[in-house]
C-alpha cells in the first residue's frame, strides 16, 4: 500500500520502472535528510524526472513530470561524511497531484497508478511484443554493445528492465513510463526500437547503469 505522501527525488536523467533496481549516490544535504527519514519510516522514495530548463531553479523546486515510480530502499550504506549509497527497487507508478512544502526536500501528494501488472488476457500479446523487441534489439545492440535477456525473466520484468537500462533519452523513458498499461508500454518500446533500427541508431545498455 502506497502512502498518500511520498518524498520526491527529482533527477534530470533518471527514470525508474517497476521491478527494476537502481543504485544511487546521495550527497546533497536535503536528500541526505530525505534518505534518513525514509530509512526511519517505510523506506520509500518517489523518483521523478525534472523537466527541461531546471538548471536555474535546481536548488529550489523546479518543475517535474508528474508521473514517477516509487522506489523501495533495499540496501543503504551510510558513509562517514553523511552521504549514502542506496539501492532502490521500483515498486509501482504514481502521479503527483500536489506538493507539501513542510520539509527541506520535496514531498509529493500522490495517487497510485495501475497498469504495472499484466492480466491473464495480456499473456499472448506480451509474448509477441517481447519477441518483436528482442528481434529488434539484435542489430541495435550489435552497434552499441552486448545485451543478454535471460529467458527466465517475466515479460513484465523484461519490458521494464529494457525501458530503464537501454540507452534511450530520459524523455523517451518518461514517455514509456507514462503509458497506462504494460501492453501499451511494450508496444511503445517496440515502436521506438523500430524507429531507431530504421534510422541507424543504437540502443545498447546505458552507460549510466
Buried (B, 14 or more C-beta within 10 A) or exposed (E): EBBEBBBBBBBEEBBBBBBBBBEBEBEBEBBBBBBBBBBEEBBBBBBBBBBEEBEEEEEEBBEBBBBBBBBBBEEBEBEEEEBBEBBBBBBBBBBBEEBEEEEEBBBBBBEBBEBBEBEEEBEEBBEEBBEBBBEBBEBBBEEBBEBEBEEEBEBBBBBBBBBBBBBBEBBBBBBBBBBEBBBEBBBBBBEBBBEBBEEEBBBBBBEEB
